Amino acid sequence: MLATVGDRTLAEDLVAEAFARAWGVVEQGQPPPAPQAWVVRTAYNTHVSWWRCGSSSTSTPRPRPACWTSRRAP
């Protein structure tokens, strides 16, 4: 993720979010067939969603845009 986003703090946040989502999926009894790939792809998709919702720069991490947090499942 660090190579993709270029900012260590943002990369760490994205990976933490991906692991949190993975944990939720595993708790529901639906483990992904390729967990490592699933976590990486989830982190990447989270970054894309964050970027689409209004982040103009990844060099200055900002709070998540409201449009991103409002679409998340509880």
C-alpha positions as CSV (number, residue, x, y, z in Angstrom):
1,M,0.0,0.0,0.0
2,L,2.8,2.4,0.8
3,A,4.0,2.2,-2.8
4,T,0.5,2.8,-4.1
5,V,-0.5,5.8,-1.9
6,G,2.9,7.3,-1.2
7,D,2.1,8.2,2.5
8,R,3.0,5.9,5.4
9,T,0.2,7.1,7.7
10,L,-2.5,6.7,5.0
11,A,-1.2,3.3,4.0
12,E,-1.3,2.1,7.6
13,D,-4.9,3.4,7.9
14,L,-5.9,1.6,4.7
15,V,-4.4,-1.7,5.8
16,A,-6.0,-1.4,9.3
17,E,-9.4,-0.8,7.6
18,A,-8.8,-3.8,5.3
19,F,-8.0,-6.1,8.3
20,A,-11.0,-4.8,10.2
21,R,-13.3,-5.7,7.3
22,A,-11.6,-9.0,6.9
23,W,-12.2,-9.8,10.6
24,G,-15.9,-8.9,10.1
25,V,-16.1,-11.3,7.1
26,V,-14.4,-14.1,9.0
27,E,-16.7,-13.6,12.0
28,Q,-19.7,-14.1,9.7
29,G,-18.3,-17.5,8.8
30,Q,-17.4,-16.5,5.2
31,P,-13.6,-16.6,5.1
32,P,-12.2,-15.5,1.7
33,P,-10.5,-18.2,-0.4
34,A,-7.3,-16.2,-0.7
35,P,-7.1,-14.1,2.5
36,Q,-3.8,-12.2,1.7
37,A,-5.0,-11.2,-1.7
38,W,-8.4,-10.2,-0.3
39,V,-6.9,-7.9,2.3
40,V,-4.6,-6.2,-0.2
41,R,-7.4,-5.7,-2.7
42,T,-9.7,-4.4,0.0
43,A,-7.1,-1.9,1.1
44,Y,-6.7,-0.8,-2.5
45,N,-10.4,-0.5,-3.1
46,T,-10.8,1.5,0.1
47,H,-8.2,3.9,-1.1
48,V,-9.9,4.3,-4.5
49,S,-13.3,5.0,-2.7
50,W,-11.6,7.5,-0.4
51,W,-10.0,9.2,-3.4
52,R,-13.2,9.3,-5.5
53,C,-15.1,10.9,-2.6
54,G,-13.1,14.1,-2.6
55,S,-9.5,13.5,-1.6
56,S,-7.4,15.6,-4.0
57,S,-4.0,14.6,-2.5
58,T,-2.7,11.5,-0.8
59,S,0.3,13.4,0.5
60,T,-1.8,15.1,3.2
61,P,-4.0,12.6,5.0
62,R,-7.4,14.0,5.9
63,P,-10.4,12.6,7.7
64,R,-12.5,10.3,5.6
65,P,-15.0,12.1,3.4
66,A,-18.6,11.9,4.6
67,C,-19.7,10.2,1.4
68,W,-17.3,7.3,2.1
69,T,-18.3,6.8,5.7
70,S,-22.0,7.0,5.0
71,R,-21.8,4.1,2.5
72,R,-20.1,1.7,4.9
73,A,-22.0,-1.2,6.3
74,P,-22.4,-1.0,10.1
